[in-house]
């Protein structure tokens, strides 16, 4: 288990660095999009290359950050049932989901997409739009992103097994800054409501 946990930490480190780097692509995409809109409105002109680079950046953000999102436990969950389970059962449910659904799905899409990516690379496929970009770099985002997601799935599987065997903390306790802030806000609102209710009850007693 210590060896597996070292592998998990290495995978986490890779996806952490990739995810933090991909964050800058969001800013670049926003600047290019704003520039395209201004040029189109002010000068009544546009560029297919600049339009397509926005799609490329979106693809890179979506695919390359998939593993980072899983690492941060920020992916979409439907916790109607699992939120009622014990931490041990929650991790067992996650293990089943990773083994039976996530890893086979990612591996299958990776396997099916690889010939398409290689064909695009070997043929030097270009955009059909005038002045468009070469296609294979954006298609390469698919296997790269799925590869990072598969690695992170392996890391999360190791961490959940480590927790169940008593060799590590509960990996589901991690929360992103946005979730933590939302939870703190809700707690503050509830506390304020309780305080207001007590004050209202006290006032009612005085009036009586």
Order of alpha helices (4+ residues) and beta strands (2+ residues): alpha-alpha-alpha-alpha-alpha-alpha-alpha
